[in-house]
């Protein structure tokens, strides 16, 4: 089973003991408060009026911000430097990647500020919500709606891959949505696990999120950008069925059985909800949820799949209840894991 039984639940890169970047003549480590990420020549409050809180994590909070220059509204992610420790390198990598991208379906980085204690990442403000929350709120939802969403995700992934970037963590929380009908816009967010891959390099870090991670990652094999296409397949399946292809309802806190199903690509489309889904949509998923990475559709190939030139029925898929139930379970598990991590961090600080 390879690395299955020893695989950490969160599949995040292993934490290392913090190492100093350098030492002074007395052997002392520098503080994390060096201004090495953003603009430290002026305060963020010189340029923006910080407003209501939009969300928060263990060591960060996201607030609405209004530009003092033109009144434009943005989202500002405020990160505590003391919480970063060695992860300062990961944050720098995330920011460098976000600086390189400019696409209508990718959350846009505007600018960065910092002071001795915090980093302020100013980003595009999306007036909407997480993709799955949006679907639950809408009620009526069709295969045509799903197709419109998936093609936008693939277009963004294709753009990233042409720049050598693997996102490595495509999941509902990282997909933001606004607008309605054919004007619905999806944006990929959170590049915390993303990495630039050169033509000759292979990726090897075990990272991602249970339920969305590809088999080769669980088996501790080297991998490439095709892990993102596996993630697109998972998301498409959920968009059409309201529940994930791989799951274990018996023990959601233990991912062993879930990982086993992923590794052996054990999923089906037997539920009655699939009766309303076209054969082309099913075929699209079957060409993404493939164990052998080289046999998966690339992003460019996926864009040319006949599903996207078909005319699926604009008929309600009747998955709102299932999607709502899945959304609740997903967030409960996520909150429990975040609470566990938070408690652990409080003990180690």
Secondary structure as GFF3:
##gff-version 3
##sequence-region A 1 349
A	DSSP	three_ten_helix	4	6	.	.	.	ID=ss1
A	DSSP	alpha_helix	44	47	.	.	.	ID=ss2
A	DSSP	beta_strand	48	56	.	.	.	ID=ss3
A	DSSP	beta_strand	60	67	.	.	.	ID=ss4
A	DSSP	beta_strand	73	80	.	.	.	ID=ss5
A	DSSP	three_ten_helix	81	83	.	.	.	ID=ss6
A	DSSP	three_ten_helix	85	87	.	.	.	ID=ss7
A	DSSP	alpha_helix	88	100	.	.	.	ID=ss8
A	DSSP	beta_strand	109	114	.	.	.	ID=ss9
A	DSSP	beta_strand	118	124	.	.	.	ID=ss10
A	DSSP	beta_strand	129	130	.	.	.	ID=ss11
A	DSSP	alpha_helix	131	138	.	.	.	ID=ss12
A	DSSP	alpha_helix	143	162	.	.	.	ID=ss13
A	DSSP	beta_strand	165	166	.	.	.	ID=ss14
A	DSSP	three_ten_helix	172	174	.	.	.	ID=ss15
A	DSSP	beta_strand	175	178	.	.	.	ID=ss16
A	DSSP	three_ten_helix	181	183	.	.	.	ID=ss17
A	DSSP	beta_strand	185	188	.	.	.	ID=ss18
A	DSSP	beta_strand	195	196	.	.	.	ID=ss19
A	DSSP	alpha_helix	215	218	.	.	.	ID=ss20
A	DSSP	alpha_helix	226	241	.	.	.	ID=ss21
A	DSSP	alpha_helix	256	263	.	.	.	ID=ss22
A	DSSP	three_ten_helix	272	276	.	.	.	ID=ss23
A	DSSP	alpha_helix	279	286	.	.	.	ID=ss24
A	DSSP	three_ten_helix	293	295	.	.	.	ID=ss25
A	DSSP	alpha_helix	299	303	.	.	.	ID=ss26
A	DSSP	three_ten_helix	306	309	.	.	.	ID=ss27
A	DSSP	alpha_helix	320	348	.	.	.	ID=ss28
###
